[in-house]
C-alpha cells in the first residue's frame, strides 16, 4: 500500500503547507479549513480580517479590488 500525502494550501494566506505541519479545522457545516500557522487561524476566525488587504498574504491585491 502506498501512502500519498498532498500539500495543501492555507485557507487564509494561500501558502503551501508541508505534510505533517499546519492545522485542519472542520466546521459544523462540513467545510474544511487548512491553516499554515496560528497567525493565519487567528486572523481569519477571531479577528475576521480580509486576506486581500494584508500585504504578508499571497492573496494581497495592490490598489484594491476592481468591481465591474
One Martini backbone bead per residue (centre of mass of N, CA, C, O) as a GRO file, in nm:
protein
   68
    1UNK     BB    1   0.096   0.037   0.023
    2UNK     BB    2   0.044   0.376  -0.069
    3UNK     BB    3   0.137   0.676   0.080
    4UNK     BB    4  -0.029   0.984   0.015
    5UNK     BB    5   0.073   1.325   0.025
    6UNK     BB    6  -0.071   1.644   0.018
    7UNK     BB    7  -0.041   1.963  -0.049
    8UNK     BB    8  -0.161   2.238   0.106
    9UNK     BB    9  -0.360   2.528   0.141
   10UNK     BB   10  -0.413   2.809   0.282
   11UNK     BB   11  -0.715   2.971   0.358
   12UNK     BB   12  -0.577   3.260   0.392
   13UNK     BB   13  -0.268   3.292   0.240
   14UNK     BB   14  -0.194   3.050   0.026
   15UNK     BB   15   0.009   2.867   0.147
   16UNK     BB   16   0.213   2.614   0.173
   17UNK     BB   17   0.165   2.288   0.321
   18UNK     BB   18   0.331   2.071   0.484
   19UNK     BB   19   0.358   1.766   0.573
   20UNK     BB   20   0.281   1.766   0.928
   21UNK     BB   21   0.157   2.051   0.914
   22UNK     BB   22  -0.058   2.235   1.067
   23UNK     BB   23  -0.420   2.304   1.039
   24UNK     BB   24  -0.737   2.141   1.085
   25UNK     BB   25  -1.074   2.258   1.014
   26UNK     BB   26  -1.401   2.155   1.113
   27UNK     BB   27  -1.705   2.237   1.051
   28UNK     BB   28  -2.043   2.192   1.103
   29UNK     BB   29  -2.097   2.202   0.774
   30UNK     BB   30  -1.811   2.048   0.654
   31UNK     BB   31  -1.598   2.246   0.626
   32UNK     BB   32  -1.254   2.290   0.525
   33UNK     BB   33  -0.969   2.415   0.707
   34UNK     BB   34  -0.645   2.551   0.638
   35UNK     BB   35  -0.344   2.606   0.841
   36UNK     BB   36  -0.009   2.719   0.880
   37UNK     BB   37  -0.094   2.910   1.127
   38UNK     BB   38  -0.198   3.089   1.401
   39UNK     BB   39  -0.212   3.359   1.257
   40UNK     BB   40  -0.423   3.278   1.041
   41UNK     BB   41  -0.645   3.174   1.229
   42UNK     BB   42  -0.692   3.442   1.387
   43UNK     BB   43  -0.748   3.632   1.142
   44UNK     BB   44  -1.005   3.473   1.045
   45UNK     BB   45  -1.177   3.395   1.311
   46UNK     BB   46  -1.134   3.633   1.525
   47UNK     BB   47  -1.071   3.905   1.338
   48UNK     BB   48  -1.194   3.904   1.046
   49UNK     BB   49  -1.000   3.916   0.801
   50UNK     BB   50  -0.876   4.029   0.491
   51UNK     BB   51  -0.635   3.892   0.280
   52UNK     BB   52  -0.634   4.125   0.052
   53UNK     BB   53  -0.524   4.356   0.281
   54UNK     BB   54  -0.261   4.181   0.329
   55UNK     BB   55   0.077   4.178   0.249
   56UNK     BB   56   0.164   3.877   0.369
   57UNK     BB   57  -0.014   3.766   0.155
   58UNK     BB   58  -0.101   3.598  -0.151
   59UNK     BB   59  -0.394   3.765  -0.175
   60UNK     BB   60  -0.285   4.029  -0.237
   61UNK     BB   61  -0.412   4.360  -0.347
   62UNK     BB   62  -0.310   4.615  -0.528
   63UNK     BB   63  -0.540   4.886  -0.506
   64UNK     BB   64  -0.752   4.685  -0.501
   65UNK     BB   65  -1.078   4.602  -0.601
   66UNK     BB   66  -1.230   4.552  -0.905
   67UNK     BB   67  -1.551   4.655  -1.016
   68UNK     BB   68  -1.783   4.582  -1.291
   0.00000   0.00000   0.00000
